[in-house]
Every structure is written in C-alpha cells, then in structure tokens.
Amino acid sequence: MKLVYFAWVRERVGRAEEHVEPPAGIGTVAELVAWLKSRGEGYAHAFENERVIRAAIDHVHARPDASLQGAREVAFFPPMTGG
C-alpha cells in the first residue's frame, strides 16, 4: 500500500510517500494511524492529534472508520481552508 503525506504531516514524518505492508488486523484508517504512530517519533508527532488529520483512500476522502480493503493508496493531510 502506498502512503502519501502532505504539508506538515509530510514534514513531521520526514518523507512525502512510502510503500508499506501493515500487519494483519489493520483494517481501517484509524487502525492504520495507530500503527503508524508506533513506528517512531516523527510519526507519533505527525499523528499526535488524530482528529485533525484528514485521509483519502484512492483519492476519495475517507473517515477514520473507513475500510482499507482493496486500497492502493492512502493520503494523509491537515485540514485545509479555502480561498
């Protein structure tokens, strides 16, 4: 699965994207975030306030309880303001 990070999420994680194989049992966006937080200080810092992080599965906005089944790409980004 490809993970893509944008804005300050990318800065805190220290990379723009990566390919990962989450462990068995990781089935939702929220579970993926919890697993990522355990991968190191940068991830823990990026996802410290999970409620503000937005996600998209294969370019479609997704809620924390969204299933990852069949997902090829998950993107994480901070809330955006328009203008």
N, C-alpha and C positions, 0 to 999 in steps of 0.2 A: 504494500500500500504506500502510495506517495503522500507525504505530508508537506504542506506548503505553509509558510509563516509570513505574515505581513506586518509592516510598521513596527511598533515597539515590541510586539511578540517576537518578530524576527531578530531584533536587536538583543533581546534578553536570552533567547535560545542560542544565538550565535551562528545561525545559518538560515538561509532562505528556504531550503527544502531538504528533504531526505526521504529515503525509502526504508520502511520498517516492516517487520513481521511481529505484530503484537502477540503476546502469549494467548493461549487458549482461554476462553472465558471473557475476553474483551469484545463486547458486542454492541456497545453504544458509544456515542460521542463522549458522554460523561465518564464512562469506564476508560476510554482511551486517554482522556485528560488526566485522570487519576494515575494511570500507568506512566504517562509522560512525566508527571510531577516527580515520580520516583526515580527518574533517570539522571538526575543531577541538579545542581544548584541553579543553573540557567533556566532549566525547565520549571523548577519549583518557583522561581521568581516570576517567570512569564505567566504562569497559570495560578499564581497565589490567590487571585480574586476571580475564581471561575465564572462568577455571574456576569462579569463584564466582557468576557471573551465570546466572540461570535464564531460560528463554524459554518462551513459549507461542505456538503458531500457532493462530489462530482459537479461542482458549480451551482448547486442549489442550496440556499440557506437551510440550516438544519438545527433543530432543538437538541438540547443535551440528551434527551431520551431517544433520539433517532438511531435506528439500526445501522450498523456498518456493513451488514451483509451485502456482498457484491460491490462494495465501494472500491473504486480505483484511486481516488484522491480525496483527501480531507484537508481543507484550508482553515487556518485559524487567523483571526484578525480582531483588532479592538473595535469598539463601536465607532461608527462614522457619523459625522454631521455633514449635512448637505449645504450646498450653496451654489 
